[in-house]
Amino acid sequence: MNGLYAGRWDMLRPVTAQELKATTVLAMKLDEASAKIRKGQPIDDEEDYALPIWAGLIPVELKALDAIPDPRCLKGVELPAHVKNFEIG
């Protein structure tokens, strides 16, 4: 944890022996990936809510920018409507 956020380990509640036993850290090269995404606030153990530790979420926005044509496209090829009107939704 401290490798990602310096000092963060000391801000967290101590881990339990069972949590350490159930945790594995693995590194591997990925060519493709997918993720399961959940909406809403965190769901912590009830006893963790009595600790003075911040919990919450950081909203992240993904938006499409202007299309950039391949420099090798033939001259005069128009940007198609599905590209002009592309929305992430």
C-alpha positions in Angstrom: 0.0 0.0 0.0 2.8 2.4 0.9 4.2 1.9 -2.6 1.1 3.4 -4.1 0.3 6.0 -1.4 3.1 6.9 1.0 2.1 6.6 4.6 -1.3 5.1 3.8 -0.7 1.9 5.7 -0.4 3.8 9.0 -3.8 5.4 8.4 -5.7 2.1 8.0 -7.0 -0.2 10.7 -4.7 -3.1 11.4 -5.3 -6.1 9.1 -6.4 -9.3 10.7 -4.5 -12.6 10.4 -7.5 -14.0 8.3 -7.3 -11.0 5.9 -3.5 -11.5 5.4 -4.1 -15.3 4.9 -6.7 -14.5 2.2 -4.6 -11.9 0.4 -2.4 -12.6 -2.6 -0.4 -10.1 -4.6 0.2 -11.0 -8.2 1.8 -9.2 -11.1 1.3 -10.2 -14.8 1.4 -8.6 -18.2 -2.0 -7.9 -19.6 -2.8 -7.6 -23.3 -6.6 -7.2 -22.5 -8.6 -6.8 -19.4 -12.1 -6.4 -18.1 -13.5 -5.2 -14.8 -16.5 -5.6 -12.6 -17.8 -2.2 -11.7 -20.1 -1.5 -8.8 -22.0 1.8 -8.2 -22.6 3.3 -4.8 -20.9 3.9 -1.6 -18.4 1.4 -0.1 -19.8 -1.5 2.0 -17.5 -1.9 5.0 -17.8 -4.2 8.0 -20.1 -2.6 10.6 -17.3 -2.4 13.2 -15.1 -0.4 10.7 -17.5 2.5 10.7 -16.6 3.2 14.3 -13.0 3.9 13.3 -11.7 7.4 12.4 -10.7 6.4 8.8 -12.1 8.1 5.7 -14.2 6.0 3.4 -15.9 7.1 0.3 -15.4 7.2 -3.5 -13.6 9.3 -6.0 -15.7 9.9 -9.1 -13.9 9.5 -12.4 -15.3 10.7 -15.6 -14.7 9.2 -19.0 -15.5 11.3 -22.0 -14.9 11.1 -25.7 -12.7 13.9 -27.3 -12.6 14.9 -31.0 -11.9 12.1 -33.4 -8.4 12.1 -34.9 -8.3 10.6 -38.4 -5.6 8.1 -39.4 -3.0 10.2 -41.4 -3.1 7.5 -44.1 -6.9 8.0 -44.8 -7.6 9.0 -48.4 -7.9 12.7 -48.9 -11.6 13.8 -49.0 -12.9 11.0 -46.9 -15.6 12.5 -44.6 -15.9 11.8 -40.9 -18.9 9.5 -40.7 -22.0 10.4 -38.6 -21.4 7.6 -36.1 -18.0 9.0 -35.4 -19.1 12.6 -35.3 -22.0 11.8 -32.9 -20.1 9.2 -30.8 -21.0 9.3 -27.1 -19.9 7.2 -24.2 -23.0 6.1 -22.5 
